[in-house]
Structure formats: structure tokens, C-alpha cells
Amino acid sequence: MREEQTKATTERLIFHVDVNSAFLSWESVRRIKEGLPDLRDIPACIGGDPTKRTGIVVAKSIPAKKCGVNGTAEMSEHGHCPE
């Protein structure tokens, strides 16, 4: 029994939570509270400041997805959404 207990306590558990889309939702809530447009209803993406980071898109709204913005797009690719 002691050996079984040791195995149970030495096994590793890796738990990964992907919350990238949560950033868009949290920013949307903040903007709605301030009377600004809801980012979930317009083509919008979250990716950071391209002058400080790589600028890769980490979250995008459904309208942005419909315009062709995907997870490999860079923030500098403004041509996806013509409006």
C-alpha cells in the first residue's frame, strides 16, 4: 500500500487553461461600462503593442474571424476587414 501512495503523490498533473478569448470579453465589458462599442459585435482583435512584442493575434471577435483574421495573423495585417 505504501508503494501505491508514493506513486500517487509523485505523478505530475499538468493543467493548461487557455484564456486568450477572455481578454476580448473582459475588454468588451470595460468598454460597455464606459459607453463604448462592444468589441464582440465589431471586427476586433487582441494582440498587444507590435512595437513592444511580436504583435501576434491572440484573441479575435467572431466578426473578425469572418473577415479572415486567424491565430497566425500579425497585428500589422489591417487589410482583413475592409470596413
N, C-alpha and C positions, 0 to 999 in steps of 0.2 A: 504494500500500500504506500509506503514511503516513496518508492520509485515513481509511482503514478503521480503523486503530489508534486514531486520535483519536476517532472515533465510538464505538468500543467502550469507551473509557475514560471518555467523558463521559455515557453513558447512565446513568440512575438506576435503581436497583433498590430497590423498597420491599418489605420483608419484615415481615409482621404475624403475630405469634403470639398467639393467644387462649388465655390460661392461667387464665381465671376458674374453671373447674371444678377446676383443680389445687389451688386454695386449700382447697376442701372435702375433697379427698383428703388433702392434707398435714395438715389439722387432724384428720381421721379417724385417720391414722397416729399422730399425737401422743396422741390420746385413748386409742387402743387400748393403746399402751405404758404409759399411766397406769392401765389397768384400767377406763376409762370406756366407755360405749356407742359403737359405731361409727356415726358420723353418716350413713354411706351406707345404713344399714338403717332409719333413722327419718326422719320429715319434718324436714328441716333446710335452712337457707339461710344464705348468707354475704352480708353487705351493709354491714358497718361499723356504727359508732355513729350512730344517727339524730340525736343531739344535736350531733354534730360535722360530719356530712356530710348528703347528701340522703337516705341510707338506702335507696337503690335496691338490689334484689336482684341480685347479680352471679353467684351460683352457687347451685344447689339440688340436693338429692338426688332420686333417682328417686321415692321415696315422697312428697316434697313436690310434685313435678310432678303426681303422681296426685291430689293434693289441690287442684290448680288454681293453685299458685304459679307465676308466669311471670316473664319478664325485666322486665316493666313494673311488677310489684308493688312496693309500698313496704314497708319493714320493719314499719311500723305495722299492716299488714293481717294480724292474727293469726287471723282467722276462717276461713282456708282449711282448716286441719286441725283438725277438732273434737276429736280425742284429744289 
